[in-house]
Amino acid sequence: MLGLLSSCTTSPVNHYNRGVAFQDKGEPLKAAQEYRRAIELNPRDPAPRFNLGVLYQDQGMLDLAREQYLAILSNHPGYTPAWINLSSVQETQGLLREAEESLGRAMESDKDSPMASSHLGLFLLRQGRIKEAEQAFLLALKRDPAWANALFGLGLVAETQGQKEKALRAFQEAAQKNPMDMEAHLKAAEILREKGLQEEALRHLRRACEIAPSRGETFFSLGSLLYQLGRWRAAQDAYERALHLGMDPRACHLALSQIHQRLALEEHFAYERNLTRQEASKDKTGSPR
């Protein structure tokens, strides 16, 4: 009885806040427990349901995630993020018509925000509907000219059409508008490497590594570029970081063995040069004045 009384008098906001704290610390089970308690105390509040849906979705529990989003929308039909996430679940489950309809409802629920339009653009792009995707991204930019996701989307459209220069400009502008857009930095680096602009590519790759310090494949790409530039020690550090983060050990060890060969050659040549200088110094000091 005391336990029941205690739970009834606990604020749902406190449970929600604890859930957010657990989620930030990477403890989804504890976070989900707190969100469920908040929902029990205030079933109509969309915030804990939405976060619980995100947790389920991240863990691949799509039916449970969809259940939470639909519960939100039954009480709050204008809750745009729930429509967007519901669409993502439906697309993953192969319900493409329903996914597109959910994005349409998201756009109706918030006619001023660029978020739903850019999500629609990405959805259409994945379906190969390039021109429609481009129009959706342009609509998002009409609503907010600085919306980085739409700029990134236009970069993908241009890349799909083989317009690399246009794609590069869009990716770089997306990275400028949102410096935390890791994918924009990676895409820009990829095209810059193809153009032979290695130093610019390096700047974007380093930034991507700063944004996602636990992503092994990004450090592997950084190591590859540094190796190409002849910066063996820095490349070695990047490959070792990639290996530590779970990148394919075979690829990492092969790259590291190549670097070790390079470093061994450099040490050998440095040793030979040093010997030559020493011999030259002896000859000079031993010669008559």
VENPESUL-V183440 format. One record per backbone hydrogen bond with DSSP energy under -1.0 kcal/mol. CO is the residue of the C=O (numbers start at 1). NH is the residue of the N-H. If there is no record, write none. Layout:
co;nh
CO;NH
CO;NH
This chain:
co;nh
1;5
2;6
3;7
4;8
5;9
11;15
12;16
13;17
14;18
15;19
16;20
17;21
18;22
19;23
20;24
21;25
22;27
23;26
27;31
28;32
29;33
30;34
31;35
32;36
33;37
34;38
35;39
36;40
37;41
38;42
42;45
46;50
47;51
48;52
49;53
50;54
51;55
52;56
53;57
54;58
55;59
56;61
57;60
60;62
61;65
62;66
63;67
64;68
65;69
66;70
67;71
68;72
69;73
70;74
72;76
76;79
78;80
79;83
80;84
81;85
82;86
83;87
84;88
85;89
86;90
87;91
88;92
89;93
90;95
91;94
94;96
95;99
96;100
97;101
98;102
99;103
100;104
101;105
102;106
103;107
104;108
105;109
106;110
114;118
115;119
116;120
117;121
118;122
119;123
120;124
121;125
122;126
123;127
124;129
125;128
128;130
129;133
130;134
131;135
132;136
133;137
134;138
135;139
136;140
137;141
138;142
139;143
140;144
144;147
147;151
148;152
149;153
150;154
151;155
152;156
153;157
154;158
155;159
156;160
157;161
158;163
159;162
162;164
163;167
164;168
165;169
166;170
167;171
168;172
169;173
170;174
171;175
172;176
173;177
174;178
178;181
180;182
181;185
182;186
183;187
184;188
185;189
186;190
187;191
188;192
189;193
190;194
191;195
192;197
193;196
196;198
197;201
198;202
199;203
200;204
201;205
202;206
203;207
204;208
205;209
206;210
207;211
208;212
212;215
215;219
216;220
217;221
218;222
219;223
220;224
221;225
222;226
223;227
224;228
225;229
226;231
227;230
230;232
231;235
232;236
233;237
234;238
235;239
236;240
237;241
238;242
239;243
240;244
241;245
242;247
243;246
248;252
249;253
250;254
251;255
252;256
253;257
254;258
255;259
256;260
257;261
258;262
259;263
260;264
261;265
262;266
263;267
264;268
265;269
266;270
267;271
268;272
269;273
270;274
271;275
272;276
273;277
274;278
275;279
276;280
277;281
278;282
279;283
280;284
281;285
282;286
